[in-house]
Amino acid sequence: MHPIIQKKCFIFDLDGTVYLGDQPIAGTISFIRTWWNKKDFYFLTNNTSKNLDAYLHKLNALGIPASIDQILSPLLPLVDYMQAHAISRVYPVGNQAFTGYIKKHMPTCTVTDDSSLCQAVLLAYDTELTYEKLRTSCLLLQHKHIAFLATHPDKTCPSPQGPLPDTGSFLALYEAATGRKPDVVFGKPNTIMLARLLNIYDRESMVMIGDRLYTDMVLAKNAGIDSILVLSGESTQEDVDGCPDKPTWVLPDLGEIEEDRTEGKNQ
């Protein structure tokens, strides 16, 4: 039996790990369904182009009976940070789902492009990005009193057709245009994403499963928990071979564990 079966808390990245775009990754989904009533599952995404409900509905459609409190996103610590620092006048660079989430959870938050009023530029994975948004936000960031908050550092977003530019790519543009890096990046590998779980579980009982070395696997290392890199998304075996900090395990997807378990029963 694979050592992972001894774990209690399973934290899954989503795109590239559980599914790739709209295509389910069958082996991993089979593993989740098999162990659903025996283990604790959480789903952690850096992708802020959708709100938490959208990910919940997608998981449910795949036959995974997750609830909203099992979905972890940079949106959660971002709102917490804004509330703690009394940030309520912002310029968001994000799509309608992102701005809608901010307004829903911070009803008094207003959007402004006035540099004398704006407190922060918020950068998310904006799939509706326009040059006007880039222009306005870059001009605002010339003012040092305006904070620069980014949801996550992913350079690309996986898709069945190939990698797509994500927030990390936008960050390179902002640094080139303004000379600024974000004051805070909330998503993986920032361990703030796991703060709630680290207060509930022993680290030895937790495992992070994902397809990215520089976010998923670094998050696991930063948090002091074991990791599984799946080769169903962005990373390749060649990437692993060239990485100085190896994941605890490397698998094509979690279907391999299911196969090992089935074979063990049949022997």
C-alpha positions as a LaTeX table, in Angstrom:
\begin{tabular}{lrrr}
\hline
Residue & $x$ (\AA) & $y$ (\AA) & $z$ (\AA) \\
\hline
Met1 & 0.00 & 0.00 & 0.00 \\
His2 & 1.33 & 3.42 & $-0.93$ \\
Pro3 & 2.41 & 5.57 & 2.08 \\
Ile4 & $-0.01$ & 8.29 & 1.04 \\
Ile5 & $-2.89$ & 6.14 & 2.25 \\
Gln6 & $-1.74$ & 6.81 & 5.82 \\
Lys7 & $-2.45$ & 10.53 & 5.41 \\
Lys8 & $-5.61$ & 12.13 & 6.76 \\
Cys9 & $-5.75$ & 15.56 & 5.09 \\
Phe10 & $-5.46$ & 15.72 & 1.28 \\
Ile11 & $-5.07$ & 19.15 & $-0.35$ \\
Phe12 & $-5.57$ & 19.11 & $-4.10$ \\
Asp13 & $-4.68$ & 21.73 & $-6.63$ \\
Leu14 & $-7.42$ & 21.80 & $-9.27$ \\
Asp15 & $-6.51$ & 22.69 & $-12.86$ \\
Gly16 & $-3.83$ & 20.30 & $-14.07$ \\
Thr17 & $-4.37$ & 18.00 & $-11.10$ \\
Val18 & $-8.08$ & 17.11 & $-10.82$ \\
Tyr19 & $-8.97$ & 18.29 & $-14.33$ \\
Leu20 & $-7.33$ & 19.97 & $-17.29$ \\
Gly21 & $-9.63$ & 22.69 & $-18.56$ \\
Asp22 & $-12.93$ & 20.88 & $-18.97$ \\
Gln23 & $-11.33$ & 17.43 & $-19.19$ \\
Pro24 & $-11.41$ & 15.37 & $-15.96$ \\
Ile25 & $-8.26$ & 13.51 & $-14.96$ \\
Ala26 & $-9.86$ & 10.12 & $-14.44$ \\
Gly27 & $-7.31$ & 8.46 & $-12.16$ \\
Thr28 & $-7.23$ & 11.31 & $-9.67$ \\
Ile29 & $-11.01$ & 11.66 & $-9.61$ \\
Ser30 & $-11.32$ & 7.90 & $-9.03$ \\
Phe31 & $-8.94$ & 8.17 & $-6.06$ \\
Ile32 & $-10.95$ & 11.03 & $-4.53$ \\
Arg33 & $-14.25$ & 9.17 & $-4.93$ \\
Thr34 & $-12.82$ & 5.97 & $-3.47$ \\
Trp35 & $-11.50$ & 7.64 & $-0.30$ \\
Trp36 & $-14.08$ & 10.40 & 0.08 \\
Asn37 & $-15.71$ & 9.05 & 3.24 \\
Lys38 & $-12.42$ & 7.95 & 4.82 \\
Lys39 & $-10.21$ & 11.02 & 4.37 \\
Asp40 & $-10.53$ & 14.81 & 4.57 \\
Phe41 & $-10.29$ & 16.53 & 1.20 \\
Tyr42 & $-9.67$ & 20.18 & 0.36 \\
Phe43 & $-9.29$ & 21.85 & $-3.01$ \\
Leu44 & $-6.90$ & 24.75 & $-3.37$ \\
Thr45 & $-6.75$ & 26.89 & $-6.48$ \\
Asn46 & $-4.72$ & 29.99 & $-7.29$ \\
Asn47 & $-7.02$ & 30.77 & $-10.22$ \\
Thr48 & $-9.01$ & 33.92 & $-9.39$ \\
Ser49 & $-10.81$ & 34.24 & $-12.71$ \\
Lys50 & $-13.75$ & 32.43 & $-11.08$ \\
Asn51 & $-15.33$ & 32.64 & $-7.64$ \\
Leu52 & $-15.53$ & 29.78 & $-5.14$ \\
Asp53 & $-19.04$ & 28.75 & $-6.17$ \\
Ala54 & $-17.88$ & 28.11 & $-9.74$ \\
Tyr55 & $-15.23$ & 25.65 & $-8.54$ \\
Leu56 & $-17.71$ & 23.98 & $-6.22$ \\
His57 & $-20.17$ & 23.45 & $-9.06$ \\
Lys58 & $-17.42$ & 22.06 & $-11.30$ \\
Leu59 & $-16.33$ & 19.54 & $-8.66$ \\
Asn60 & $-19.92$ & 18.51 & $-8.00$ \\
Ala61 & $-20.45$ & 17.98 & $-11.74$ \\
Leu62 & $-17.47$ & 15.60 & $-11.68$ \\
Gly63 & $-19.17$ & 13.51 & $-8.98$ \\
Ile64 & $-17.16$ & 14.96 & $-6.09$ \\
Pro65 & $-19.62$ & 16.00 & $-3.34$ \\
Ala66 & $-17.52$ & 18.89 & $-2.02$ \\
Ser67 & $-18.94$ & 21.78 & 0.04 \\
Ile68 & $-17.94$ & 25.43 & $-0.08$ \\
Asp69 & $-15.79$ & 25.20 & 3.07 \\
Gln70 & $-13.54$ & 22.71 & 1.25 \\
Ile71 & $-12.58$ & 25.25 & $-1.43$ \\
Leu72 & $-9.48$ & 27.37 & $-0.71$ \\
Ser73 & $-8.58$ & 30.40 & $-2.84$ \\
Pro74 & $-6.45$ & 33.57 & $-2.61$ \\
Leu75 & $-9.77$ & 35.45 & $-2.56$ \\
Leu76 & $-10.19$ & 34.47 & 1.09 \\
Pro77 & $-6.94$ & 35.92 & 2.51 \\
Leu78 & $-7.19$ & 38.91 & 0.14 \\
Val79 & $-10.53$ & 39.96 & 1.64 \\
Asp80 & $-9.21$ & 39.30 & 5.15 \\
Tyr81 & $-6.20$ & 41.51 & 4.44 \\
Met82 & $-8.30$ & 44.33 & 2.99 \\
Gln83 & $-10.61$ & 44.28 & 5.99 \\
Ala84 & $-7.70$ & 44.18 & 8.47 \\
His85 & $-6.01$ & 47.16 & 6.76 \\
Ala86 & $-9.23$ & 49.14 & 6.16 \\
Ile87 & $-8.75$ & 49.09 & 2.38 \\
Ser88 & $-12.06$ & 49.96 & 0.76 \\
Arg89 & $-11.18$ & 52.12 & $-2.28$ \\
Val90 & $-9.51$ & 50.06 & $-4.95$ \\
Tyr91 & $-8.83$ & 49.63 & $-8.64$ \\
Pro92 & $-9.31$ & 45.95 & $-9.54$ \\
Val93 & $-7.62$ & 44.33 & $-12.53$ \\
Gly94 & $-9.80$ & 41.25 & $-12.68$ \\
Asn95 & $-12.82$ & 39.93 & $-14.47$ \\
Gln96 & $-16.44$ & 40.35 & $-13.41$ \\
Ala97 & $-16.40$ & 37.26 & $-11.20$ \\
Phe98 & $-13.45$ & 38.67 & $-9.24$ \\
Thr99 & $-14.90$ & 42.14 & $-8.75$ \\
Gly100 & $-18.27$ & 40.61 & $-7.93$ \\
Tyr101 & $-16.71$ & 38.49 & $-5.19$ \\
Ile102 & $-14.96$ & 41.50 & $-3.65$ \\
Lys103 & $-18.15$ & 43.56 & $-3.68$ \\
Lys104 & $-20.21$ & 40.71 & $-2.24$ \\
His105 & $-17.89$ & 40.19 & 0.72 \\
Met106 & $-17.01$ & 43.87 & 1.15 \\
Pro107 & $-20.21$ & 45.78 & 0.32 \\
Thr108 & $-18.66$ & 49.13 & 1.25 \\
Cys109 & $-15.73$ & 48.65 & $-1.16$ \\
Thr110 & $-15.73$ & 51.08 & $-4.08$ \\
Val111 & $-13.85$ & 51.12 & $-7.38$ \\
Thr112 & $-11.90$ & 54.27 & $-8.18$ \\
Asp113 & $-9.22$ & 55.36 & $-10.63$ \\
Asp114 & $-8.61$ & 58.61 & $-8.72$ \\
Ser115 & $-5.03$ & 58.49 & $-7.42$ \\
Ser116 & $-5.92$ & 60.78 & $-4.51$ \\
Leu117 & $-8.57$ & 58.31 & $-3.31$ \\
Cys118 & $-7.38$ & 54.86 & $-4.41$ \\
Gln119 & $-5.75$ & 52.77 & $-1.67$ \\
Ala120 & $-4.78$ & 49.68 & $-3.66$ \\
Val121 & $-4.52$ & 48.11 & $-7.10$ \\
Leu122 & $-5.79$ & 44.54 & $-6.99$ \\
Leu123 & $-4.36$ & 42.19 & $-9.61$ \\
Ala124 & $-6.10$ & 38.88 & $-10.29$ \\
Tyr125 & $-6.16$ & 36.43 & $-13.21$ \\
Asp126 & $-8.04$ & 38.74 & $-15.56$ \\
Thr127 & $-9.39$ & 36.82 & $-18.54$ \\
Glu128 & $-11.13$ & 40.05 & $-19.63$ \\
Leu129 & $-7.97$ & 42.16 & $-19.56$ \\
Thr130 & $-7.95$ & 45.36 & $-21.63$ \\
Tyr131 & $-5.29$ & 47.92 & $-22.39$ \\
Glu132 & $-7.38$ & 50.51 & $-20.55$ \\
Lys133 & $-7.11$ & 48.47 & $-17.35$ \\
Leu134 & $-3.35$ & 48.14 & $-17.83$ \\
Arg135 & $-2.97$ & 51.85 & $-18.53$ \\
Thr136 & $-5.03$ & 52.98 & $-15.55$ \\
Ser137 & $-3.50$ & 50.57 & $-13.07$ \\
Cys138 & 0.07 & 51.34 & $-14.17$ \\
Leu139 & $-0.54$ & 55.07 & $-13.75$ \\
Leu140 & $-1.99$ & 54.48 & $-10.28$ \\
Leu141 & 1.05 & 52.42 & $-9.29$ \\
Gln142 & 3.29 & 55.40 & $-9.97$ \\
His143 & 1.98 & 56.66 & $-6.64$ \\
Lys144 & 3.84 & 54.89 & $-3.83$ \\
His145 & 1.02 & 55.35 & $-1.31$ \\
Ile146 & $-1.18$ & 53.02 & $-3.39$ \\
Ala147 & $-0.66$ & 49.39 & $-2.40$ \\
Phe148 & $-0.13$ & 46.68 & $-5.00$ \\
Leu149 & $-1.88$ & 43.41 & $-4.06$ \\
Ala150 & $-1.76$ & 40.31 & $-6.28$ \\
Thr151 & $-3.77$ & 37.16 & $-5.86$ \\
His152 & $-1.13$ & 34.66 & $-7.05$ \\
Pro153 & 2.16 & 34.27 & $-8.94$ \\
Asp154 & 1.32 & 31.57 & $-11.52$ \\
Lys155 & 3.00 & 32.44 & $-14.81$ \\
Thr156 & 0.65 & 30.31 & $-16.89$ \\
Cys157 & $-2.71$ & 28.62 & $-16.62$ \\
Pro158 & $-2.87$ & 25.08 & $-18.03$ \\
Ser159 & $-5.32$ & 24.29 & $-20.81$ \\
Pro160 & $-5.81$ & 21.33 & $-23.15$ \\
Gln161 & $-4.38$ & 23.46 & $-25.96$ \\
Gly162 & $-1.31$ & 24.54 & $-24.00$ \\
Pro163 & $-0.27$ & 27.07 & $-21.34$ \\
Leu164 & $-2.07$ & 30.43 & $-21.21$ \\
Pro165 & $-0.67$ & 33.68 & $-19.72$ \\
Asp166 & $-1.65$ & 34.03 & $-16.07$ \\
Thr167 & $-1.11$ & 36.57 & $-13.30$ \\
Gly168 & 2.62 & 35.86 & $-12.97$ \\
Ser169 & 3.04 & 36.91 & $-16.60$ \\
Phe170 & 1.08 & 40.09 & $-15.87$ \\
Leu171 & 3.37 & 40.77 & $-12.90$ \\
Ala172 & 6.38 & 40.75 & $-15.23$ \\
Leu173 & 4.63 & 43.36 & $-17.36$ \\
Tyr174 & 3.85 & 45.56 & $-14.34$ \\
Glu175 & 7.42 & 45.38 & $-13.08$ \\
Ala176 & 8.74 & 46.36 & $-16.51$ \\
Ala177 & 6.23 & 49.24 & $-16.84$ \\
Thr178 & 6.22 & 50.59 & $-13.27$ \\
Gly179 & 9.29 & 49.17 & $-11.53$ \\
Arg180 & 7.00 & 47.76 & $-8.86$ \\
Lys181 & 6.50 & 44.28 & $-7.50$ \\
Pro182 & 3.40 & 43.44 & $-5.45$ \\
Asp183 & 3.46 & 44.26 & $-1.75$ \\
Val184 & 1.67 & 40.97 & $-1.03$ \\
Val185 & 1.02 & 37.88 & $-3.16$ \\
Phe186 & $-1.66$ & 35.82 & $-1.40$ \\
Gly187 & $-1.77$ & 32.56 & $-3.35$ \\
Lys188 & 0.48 & 29.52 & $-3.39$ \\
Pro189 & 3.29 & 29.25 & $-2.30$ \\
Asn190 & 2.29 & 31.66 & 0.50 \\
Thr191 & 1.41 & 29.44 & 3.48 \\
Ile192 & $-1.40$ & 31.81 & 4.41 \\
Met193 & $-3.40$ & 29.64 & 2.03 \\
Leu194 & $-3.09$ & 26.71 & 4.47 \\
Ala195 & $-3.32$ & 28.66 & 7.74 \\
Arg196 & $-6.70$ & 27.23 & 8.73 \\
Leu197 & $-5.69$ & 23.64 & 7.99 \\
Leu198 & $-2.35$ & 23.94 & 9.75 \\
Asn199 & $-4.27$ & 24.82 & 12.91 \\
Ile200 & $-6.41$ & 21.69 & 12.60 \\
Tyr201 & $-4.10$ & 18.90 & 11.42 \\
Asp202 & $-0.66$ & 17.63 & 12.36 \\
Arg203 & 1.72 & 18.31 & 9.51 \\
Glu204 & 2.61 & 14.61 & 9.32 \\
Ser205 & $-1.01$ & 13.82 & 8.44 \\
Met206 & $-1.18$ & 16.31 & 5.53 \\
Val207 & $-0.18$ & 16.05 & 1.88 \\
Met208 & $-0.30$ & 18.57 & $-0.97$ \\
Ile209 & $-1.05$ & 17.27 & $-4.47$ \\
Gly210 & $-0.39$ & 19.49 & $-7.46$ \\
Asp211 & 1.17 & 19.84 & $-10.90$ \\
Arg212 & 3.46 & 22.85 & $-10.37$ \\
Leu213 & 6.91 & 22.77 & $-8.81$ \\
Tyr214 & 7.15 & 26.51 & $-8.10$ \\
Thr215 & 3.75 & 26.91 & $-6.42$ \\
Asp216 & 2.25 & 23.61 & $-5.21$ \\
Met217 & 5.50 & 21.91 & $-4.24$ \\
Val218 & 7.08 & 25.05 & $-2.77$ \\
Leu219 & 3.93 & 25.61 & $-0.72$ \\
Ala220 & 4.26 & 22.09 & 0.70 \\
Lys221 & 7.92 & 22.70 & 1.53 \\
Asn222 & 7.17 & 26.07 & 3.14 \\
Ala223 & 4.41 & 24.50 & 5.23 \\
Gly224 & 6.52 & 21.49 & 6.23 \\
Ile225 & 4.19 & 18.89 & 4.74 \\
Asp226 & 4.67 & 16.05 & 2.24 \\
Ser227 & 3.92 & 16.55 & $-1.44$ \\
Ile228 & 2.92 & 14.67 & $-4.56$ \\
Leu229 & 3.75 & 16.15 & $-7.94$ \\
Val230 & 1.43 & 14.81 & $-10.63$ \\
Leu231 & 2.58 & 14.92 & $-14.23$ \\
Ser232 & $-0.93$ & 15.52 & $-15.57$ \\
Gly233 & $-0.55$ & 19.31 & $-15.85$ \\
Glu234 & 2.33 & 21.74 & $-16.23$ \\
Ser235 & 5.41 & 19.95 & $-14.88$ \\
Thr236 & 7.32 & 17.18 & $-16.63$ \\
Gln237 & 9.74 & 14.53 & $-15.41$ \\
Glu238 & 12.53 & 16.62 & $-16.94$ \\
Asp239 & 11.46 & 19.55 & $-14.75$ \\
Val240 & 11.66 & 17.29 & $-11.70$ \\
Asp241 & 15.08 & 16.00 & $-12.68$ \\
Gly242 & 16.37 & 19.56 & $-12.86$ \\
Cys243 & 14.79 & 20.67 & $-9.59$ \\
Pro244 & 17.08 & 20.76 & $-6.50$ \\
Asp245 & 14.16 & 20.34 & $-4.08$ \\
Lys246 & 12.35 & 17.16 & $-5.05$ \\
Pro247 & 8.69 & 16.48 & $-4.20$ \\
Thr248 & 8.12 & 13.64 & $-1.74$ \\
Trp249 & 6.54 & 11.58 & $-4.54$ \\
Val250 & 6.10 & 11.99 & $-8.30$ \\
Leu251 & 3.20 & 10.23 & $-10.06$ \\
Pro252 & 1.46 & 10.42 & $-13.45$ \\
Asp253 & $-1.75$ & 11.03 & $-11.48$ \\
Leu254 & $-3.35$ & 9.46 & $-8.42$ \\
Gly255 & $-4.81$ & 6.68 & $-10.52$ \\
Glu256 & $-1.48$ & 4.89 & $-10.03$ \\
Ile257 & $-2.21$ & 4.60 & $-6.31$ \\
Glu258 & $-5.64$ & 3.17 & $-7.09$ \\
Glu259 & $-4.06$ & 0.60 & $-9.39$ \\
Asp260 & $-1.53$ & $-0.40$ & $-6.73$ \\
Arg261 & $-4.32$ & $-0.81$ & $-4.18$ \\
Thr262 & $-6.44$ & $-2.92$ & $-6.54$ \\
Glu263 & $-3.51$ & $-5.13$ & $-7.48$ \\
Gly264 & $-2.67$ & $-5.63$ & $-3.81$ \\
Lys265 & $-6.21$ & $-6.84$ & $-3.11$ \\
Asn266 & $-6.09$ & $-9.27$ & $-6.00$ \\
Gln267 & $-2.81$ & $-10.87$ & $-4.99$ \\
\hline
\end{tabular}
